Amino acid sequence: MNAKEFYSAKGKKAAELVAKRAGTTERYLYQISLGHRRPSLDLAKRLVEASNGEIDLVSLLTYERAA
């Protein structure tokens, strides 16, 4: 699932935990989920690992914000 779907399915508390484990903030992860920010490859990999694979690497690197 992409980061936006993760937020919808798991909620803010789970996102806070994943962000902390990945070494970033919940707010930055939220901006990624909305397509306002794009993570570095390193951060994207850490987010995938921190979410136990629930967030998809490709979606983190290719997500485009809706017009």
Secondary structure, DSSP 4 states (H G I P E B T S, - for coil): --HHHHHHHH-HHHHHHHHHHHTS-HHHHHHHHHTS----HHHHHHHHHHTTT-S-HHHHHH-----
